[in-house]
Amino acid sequence: MSERSSKLLALYDVLLDQVKLLYKNDKSLTQKDLFDSVTSGKDYLLVKADSQADELALVEQFLKRDIASFLQQQNEYVLSHSPMLMAVENTLWHWLGEITDKSQVEWHELAQDFKHHGYYESGEIVNQGTMVCTGCGHETNIEFPSVILDCTECEGKEFTREQLQP
Protein backbone atom coordinates (compact mmCIF):
# COMPACT_ATOMS: atom_id res chain seq x y z
CA MET A 1 0.00 0.00 0.00
CA SER A 2 1.39 3.38 -0.94
CA GLU A 3 2.06 6.12 1.56
CA ARG A 4 -0.73 8.18 0.03
CA SER A 5 -3.24 5.32 0.38
CA SER A 6 -2.14 4.70 3.97
CA LYS A 7 -2.64 8.36 4.80
CA LEU A 8 -6.13 8.39 3.24
CA LEU A 9 -7.06 5.19 5.07
CA ALA A 10 -5.88 6.62 8.40
CA LEU A 11 -7.96 9.77 7.84
CA TYR A 12 -10.95 7.62 6.86
CA ASP A 13 -10.63 5.69 10.13
CA VAL A 14 -10.69 9.02 11.99
CA LEU A 15 -13.90 9.95 10.13
CA LEU A 16 -15.54 6.66 11.17
CA ASP A 17 -14.48 7.22 14.77
CA GLN A 18 -16.17 10.63 14.59
CA VAL A 19 -19.37 8.98 13.36
CA LYS A 20 -19.36 6.61 16.35
CA LEU A 21 -18.68 9.45 18.78
CA LEU A 22 -21.41 11.64 17.32
CA TYR A 23 -23.91 8.78 17.49
CA LYS A 24 -22.89 7.92 21.04
CA ASN A 25 -23.63 11.50 22.11
CA ASP A 26 -26.92 11.79 20.18
CA LYS A 27 -28.70 8.57 19.19
CA SER A 28 -31.41 10.49 17.31
CA LEU A 29 -29.03 11.40 14.46
CA THR A 30 -29.94 10.00 11.07
CA GLN A 31 -27.61 8.74 8.37
CA LYS A 32 -27.79 12.11 6.60
CA ASP A 33 -27.14 14.03 9.85
CA LEU A 34 -24.07 11.93 10.59
CA PHE A 35 -22.75 12.26 7.06
CA ASP A 36 -23.30 16.04 7.04
CA SER A 37 -21.64 16.46 10.45
CA VAL A 38 -18.60 14.42 9.50
CA THR A 39 -18.17 16.01 6.07
CA SER A 40 -18.19 19.48 7.56
CA GLY A 41 -15.42 18.68 10.07
CA LYS A 42 -11.73 19.50 9.84
CA ASP A 43 -10.64 15.86 9.37
CA TYR A 44 -12.83 15.62 6.29
CA LEU A 45 -11.28 18.82 4.98
CA LEU A 46 -7.87 17.15 5.34
CA VAL A 47 -9.06 14.22 3.27
CA LYS A 48 -10.54 16.60 0.72
CA ALA A 49 -7.29 18.58 0.45
CA ASP A 50 -5.11 15.47 0.08
CA SER A 51 -7.22 13.61 -2.46
CA GLN A 52 -8.26 13.90 -6.07
CA ALA A 53 -11.91 14.20 -7.12
CA ASP A 54 -12.34 10.49 -7.87
CA GLU A 55 -10.70 9.50 -4.55
CA LEU A 56 -12.94 11.91 -2.66
CA ALA A 57 -16.04 10.49 -4.35
CA LEU A 58 -14.94 7.01 -3.38
CA VAL A 59 -14.32 8.09 0.24
CA GLU A 60 -17.80 9.67 0.38
CA GLN A 61 -19.39 6.54 -1.07
CA PHE A 62 -17.63 4.33 1.46
CA LEU A 63 -18.50 6.72 4.27
CA LYS A 64 -22.21 6.63 3.38
CA ARG A 65 -22.12 2.83 3.17
CA ASP A 66 -20.31 2.43 6.49
CA ILE A 67 -22.57 4.93 8.28
CA ALA A 68 -25.63 3.01 7.05
CA SER A 69 -24.07 -0.28 8.17
CA PHE A 70 -23.18 1.16 11.59
CA LEU A 71 -26.71 2.50 12.14
CA GLN A 72 -28.22 -0.81 11.05
CA GLN A 73 -26.08 -2.70 13.59
CA GLN A 74 -27.04 -0.26 16.34
CA ASN A 75 -30.75 -0.50 15.52
CA GLU A 76 -30.69 -4.31 15.34
CA TYR A 77 -29.34 -4.41 18.88
CA VAL A 78 -31.97 -1.95 20.12
CA LEU A 79 -34.83 -3.81 18.40
CA SER A 80 -33.76 -7.19 19.70
CA HIS A 81 -34.20 -5.90 23.26
CA SER A 82 -37.42 -3.98 22.60
CA PRO A 83 -40.23 -4.90 25.04
CA MET A 84 -42.76 -4.55 22.23
CA LEU A 85 -40.86 -6.94 19.95
CA MET A 86 -40.43 -9.42 22.81
CA ALA A 87 -44.17 -9.26 23.56
CA VAL A 88 -45.05 -9.86 19.90
CA GLU A 89 -42.60 -12.77 19.74
CA ASN A 90 -44.07 -14.34 22.89
CA THR A 91 -47.61 -13.91 21.56
CA LEU A 92 -46.71 -15.58 18.27
CA TRP A 93 -45.11 -18.52 20.09
CA HIS A 94 -48.22 -18.82 22.28
CA TRP A 95 -50.50 -18.89 19.24
CA LEU A 96 -48.31 -21.46 17.50
CA GLY A 97 -48.36 -23.57 20.65
CA GLU A 98 -52.15 -23.44 20.72
CA ILE A 99 -52.55 -24.74 17.17
CA THR A 100 -49.81 -27.36 17.39
CA ASP A 101 -50.60 -31.05 17.54
CA LYS A 102 -49.57 -31.47 21.17
CA SER A 103 -49.46 -35.25 20.94
CA GLN A 104 -46.58 -35.00 18.43
CA VAL A 105 -44.77 -32.49 20.62
CA GLU A 106 -45.30 -34.73 23.64
CA TRP A 107 -43.68 -37.69 21.85
CA HIS A 108 -40.64 -35.56 21.16
CA GLU A 109 -40.54 -34.29 24.73
CA LEU A 110 -40.97 -37.83 26.07
CA ALA A 111 -37.81 -38.84 24.19
CA GLN A 112 -36.04 -35.89 25.82
CA ASP A 113 -37.34 -36.97 29.24
CA PHE A 114 -35.76 -40.38 28.74
CA LYS A 115 -32.43 -38.78 27.85
CA HIS A 116 -32.59 -36.66 31.00
CA HIS A 117 -33.87 -39.52 33.17
CA GLY A 118 -36.87 -37.34 34.01
CA TYR A 119 -34.84 -34.46 35.48
CA TYR A 120 -33.77 -31.20 33.89
CA GLU A 121 -31.31 -28.67 35.27
CA SER A 122 -31.32 -24.91 34.94
CA GLY A 123 -29.39 -23.78 31.88
CA GLU A 124 -30.75 -26.60 29.69
CA ILE A 125 -33.11 -25.91 26.80
CA VAL A 126 -36.62 -27.31 26.83
CA ASN A 127 -39.30 -26.93 24.14
CA GLN A 128 -42.70 -26.90 25.82
CA GLY A 129 -44.26 -27.93 29.06
CA THR A 130 -44.61 -27.13 32.71
CA MET A 131 -41.36 -27.37 34.63
CA VAL A 132 -41.79 -28.28 38.30
CA CYS A 133 -39.02 -27.46 40.77
CA THR A 134 -38.00 -30.57 42.71
CA GLY A 135 -37.09 -28.40 45.70
CA CYS A 136 -40.30 -26.49 46.32
CA GLY A 137 -42.82 -27.69 43.71
CA HIS A 138 -43.11 -24.28 42.02
CA GLU A 139 -44.40 -24.61 38.44
CA THR A 140 -43.13 -22.63 35.46
CA ASN A 141 -45.00 -22.86 32.17
CA ILE A 142 -42.77 -22.83 29.08
CA GLU A 143 -44.57 -22.25 25.77
CA PHE A 144 -41.63 -22.12 23.35
CA PRO A 145 -38.01 -23.27 23.27
CA SER A 146 -36.29 -21.57 26.20
CA VAL A 147 -33.42 -21.93 28.59
CA ILE A 148 -34.56 -23.20 31.99
CA LEU A 149 -33.87 -20.55 34.61
CA ASP A 150 -33.32 -21.15 38.32
CA CYS A 151 -36.53 -21.48 40.34
CA THR A 152 -37.95 -18.05 41.15
CA GLU A 153 -39.16 -19.27 44.55
CA CYS A 154 -36.24 -21.21 46.02
CA GLU A 155 -33.47 -20.75 43.40
CA GLY A 156 -33.53 -24.51 42.84
CA LYS A 157 -31.70 -25.87 39.83
CA GLU A 158 -33.45 -29.23 39.24
CA PHE A 159 -36.83 -29.69 37.57
CA THR A 160 -39.19 -32.32 36.25
CA ARG A 161 -41.49 -31.74 33.28
CA GLU A 162 -45.21 -32.42 33.43
CA GLN A 163 -46.86 -33.99 30.41
CA LEU A 164 -48.58 -31.76 27.87
CA GLN A 165 -52.33 -32.03 27.69
CA PRO A 166 -53.32 -32.73 24.04
C-alpha positions as CSV (number, residue, x, y, z in Angstrom):
1,M,0.0,0.0,0.0
2,S,1.4,3.4,-0.9
3,E,2.1,6.1,1.6
4,R,-0.7,8.2,0.0
5,S,-3.2,5.3,0.4
6,S,-2.1,4.7,4.0
7,K,-2.6,8.4,4.8
8,L,-6.1,8.4,3.2
9,L,-7.1,5.2,5.1
10,A,-5.9,6.6,8.4
11,L,-8.0,9.8,7.8
12,Y,-10.9,7.6,6.9
13,D,-10.6,5.7,10.1
14,V,-10.7,9.0,12.0
15,L,-13.9,9.9,10.1
16,L,-15.5,6.7,11.2
17,D,-14.5,7.2,14.8
18,Q,-16.2,10.6,14.6
19,V,-19.4,9.0,13.4
20,K,-19.4,6.6,16.3
21,L,-18.7,9.4,18.8
22,L,-21.4,11.6,17.3
23,Y,-23.9,8.8,17.5
24,K,-22.9,7.9,21.0
25,N,-23.6,11.5,22.1
26,D,-26.9,11.8,20.2
27,K,-28.7,8.6,19.2
28,S,-31.4,10.5,17.3
29,L,-29.0,11.4,14.5
30,T,-29.9,10.0,11.1
31,Q,-27.6,8.7,8.4
32,K,-27.8,12.1,6.6
33,D,-27.1,14.0,9.9
34,L,-24.1,11.9,10.6
35,F,-22.7,12.3,7.1
36,D,-23.3,16.0,7.0
37,S,-21.6,16.5,10.5
38,V,-18.6,14.4,9.5
39,T,-18.2,16.0,6.1
40,S,-18.2,19.5,7.6
41,G,-15.4,18.7,10.1
42,K,-11.7,19.5,9.8
43,D,-10.6,15.9,9.4
44,Y,-12.8,15.6,6.3
45,L,-11.3,18.8,5.0
46,L,-7.9,17.2,5.3
47,V,-9.1,14.2,3.3
48,K,-10.5,16.6,0.7
49,A,-7.3,18.6,0.5
50,D,-5.1,15.5,0.1
51,S,-7.2,13.6,-2.5
52,Q,-8.3,13.9,-6.1
53,A,-11.9,14.2,-7.1
54,D,-12.3,10.5,-7.9
55,E,-10.7,9.5,-4.6
56,L,-12.9,11.9,-2.7
57,A,-16.0,10.5,-4.4
58,L,-14.9,7.0,-3.4
59,V,-14.3,8.1,0.2
60,E,-17.8,9.7,0.4
61,Q,-19.4,6.5,-1.1
62,F,-17.6,4.3,1.5
63,L,-18.5,6.7,4.3
64,K,-22.2,6.6,3.4
65,R,-22.1,2.8,3.2
66,D,-20.3,2.4,6.5
67,I,-22.6,4.9,8.3
68,A,-25.6,3.0,7.0
69,S,-24.1,-0.3,8.2
70,F,-23.2,1.2,11.6
71,L,-26.7,2.5,12.1
72,Q,-28.2,-0.8,11.1
73,Q,-26.1,-2.7,13.6
74,Q,-27.0,-0.3,16.3
75,N,-30.7,-0.5,15.5
76,E,-30.7,-4.3,15.3
77,Y,-29.3,-4.4,18.9
78,V,-32.0,-2.0,20.1
79,L,-34.8,-3.8,18.4
80,S,-33.8,-7.2,19.7
81,H,-34.2,-5.9,23.3
82,S,-37.4,-4.0,22.6
83,P,-40.2,-4.9,25.0
84,M,-42.8,-4.6,22.2
85,L,-40.9,-6.9,20.0
86,M,-40.4,-9.4,22.8
87,A,-44.2,-9.3,23.6
88,V,-45.1,-9.9,19.9
89,E,-42.6,-12.8,19.7
90,N,-44.1,-14.3,22.9
91,T,-47.6,-13.9,21.6
92,L,-46.7,-15.6,18.3
93,W,-45.1,-18.5,20.1
94,H,-48.2,-18.8,22.3
95,W,-50.5,-18.9,19.2
96,L,-48.3,-21.5,17.5
97,G,-48.4,-23.6,20.7
98,E,-52.1,-23.4,20.7
99,I,-52.6,-24.7,17.2
100,T,-49.8,-27.4,17.4
101,D,-50.6,-31.1,17.5
102,K,-49.6,-31.5,21.2
103,S,-49.5,-35.2,20.9
104,Q,-46.6,-35.0,18.4
105,V,-44.8,-32.5,20.6
106,E,-45.3,-34.7,23.6
107,W,-43.7,-37.7,21.8
108,H,-40.6,-35.6,21.2
109,E,-40.5,-34.3,24.7
110,L,-41.0,-37.8,26.1
111,A,-37.8,-38.8,24.2
112,Q,-36.0,-35.9,25.8
113,D,-37.3,-37.0,29.2
114,F,-35.8,-40.4,28.7
115,K,-32.4,-38.8,27.8
116,H,-32.6,-36.7,31.0
117,H,-33.9,-39.5,33.2
118,G,-36.9,-37.3,34.0
119,Y,-34.8,-34.5,35.5
120,Y,-33.8,-31.2,33.9
121,E,-31.3,-28.7,35.3
122,S,-31.3,-24.9,34.9
123,G,-29.4,-23.8,31.9
124,E,-30.8,-26.6,29.7
125,I,-33.1,-25.9,26.8
126,V,-36.6,-27.3,26.8
127,N,-39.3,-26.9,24.1
128,Q,-42.7,-26.9,25.8
129,G,-44.3,-27.9,29.1
130,T,-44.6,-27.1,32.7
131,M,-41.4,-27.4,34.6
132,V,-41.8,-28.3,38.3
133,C,-39.0,-27.5,40.8
134,T,-38.0,-30.6,42.7
135,G,-37.1,-28.4,45.7
136,C,-40.3,-26.5,46.3
137,G,-42.8,-27.7,43.7
138,H,-43.1,-24.3,42.0
139,E,-44.4,-24.6,38.4
140,T,-43.1,-22.6,35.5
141,N,-45.0,-22.9,32.2
142,I,-42.8,-22.8,29.1
143,E,-44.6,-22.2,25.8
144,F,-41.6,-22.1,23.3
145,P,-38.0,-23.3,23.3
146,S,-36.3,-21.6,26.2
147,V,-33.4,-21.9,28.6
148,I,-34.6,-23.2,32.0
149,L,-33.9,-20.6,34.6
150,D,-33.3,-21.1,38.3
151,C,-36.5,-21.5,40.3
152,T,-37.9,-18.1,41.1
153,E,-39.2,-19.3,44.5
154,C,-36.2,-21.2,46.0
155,E,-33.5,-20.7,43.4
156,G,-33.5,-24.5,42.8
157,K,-31.7,-25.9,39.8
158,E,-33.4,-29.2,39.2
159,F,-36.8,-29.7,37.6
160,T,-39.2,-32.3,36.2
161,R,-41.5,-31.7,33.3
162,E,-45.2,-32.4,33.4
163,Q,-46.9,-34.0,30.4
164,L,-48.6,-31.8,27.9
165,Q,-52.3,-32.0,27.7
166,P,-53.3,-32.7,24.0
